[in-house]
Amino acid sequence: MSEPFVVEVWGEPAGIVLREGNAFRFHAVARRFFELDGVQFTTPGHAKLAAARLQPAPAAEGTAAP
């Protein structure tokens, strides 16, 4: 069995990626990433990019919203 890859987005856990044959399957651990649950990716990096697209960057401290 291959080692799992933990996917974090902006320091928050998003899911775990496990190798399945030639692909990597995403297993969501947070509600906002459930739409990726079960999706296969070609690399763990692709899974992380997909998760990052679902979670916008946090606002920087000390900056005002427009």
C-alpha positions in Angstrom: 0.0 0.0 0.0 1.3 3.5 -0.9 1.7 6.3 1.6 -1.1 8.8 1.8 -0.6 12.4 0.9 -2.2 15.0 3.1 -3.6 18.0 1.2 -3.7 21.3 2.9 -5.0 24.6 1.5 -3.9 27.8 3.3 -2.9 25.7 6.3 -6.3 24.0 6.6 -6.8 20.2 5.9 -8.7 19.5 2.7 -8.2 15.8 2.1 -6.0 12.8 1.7 -4.8 11.5 -1.6 -4.1 7.8 -2.1 -2.5 6.1 -5.0 -4.7 3.7 -6.9 -2.9 2.2 -9.8 -1.6 5.0 -12.0 -3.9 7.6 -10.5 -4.3 9.4 -7.2 -7.8 9.5 -5.6 -8.8 12.4 -3.4 -10.7 11.7 -0.1 -12.2 14.9 1.3 -12.0 15.6 5.1 -13.7 19.0 5.1 -17.1 19.9 3.8 -16.0 22.6 1.3 -13.9 20.0 -0.5 -16.6 17.3 -0.7 -17.2 17.9 -4.4 -13.7 16.5 -5.0 -14.3 13.4 -2.9 -13.5 10.3 -5.1 -12.1 12.3 -8.0 -8.9 10.8 -9.5 -5.9 13.0 -10.4 -2.7 12.2 -12.3 -0.5 13.6 -9.5 -1.0 14.7 -5.8 -0.1 18.2 -7.0 -3.0 18.3 -9.3 -5.3 17.3 -6.4 -3.9 20.1 -4.3 -4.4 22.7 -7.1 -8.0 21.6 -7.5 -8.6 21.9 -3.8 -7.0 25.4 -3.8 -9.4 26.5 -6.5 -12.3 25.8 -4.1 -10.8 27.8 -1.2 -10.0 31.4 -1.8 -6.9 32.9 -0.1 -7.5 34.3 3.3 -7.6 38.1 3.6 -4.3 39.5 4.7 -4.3 41.0 8.2 -4.4 44.8 8.3 -5.9 45.2 4.8 -9.2 46.8 4.2 -11.8 45.2 2.0 -12.8 47.3 -1.0 
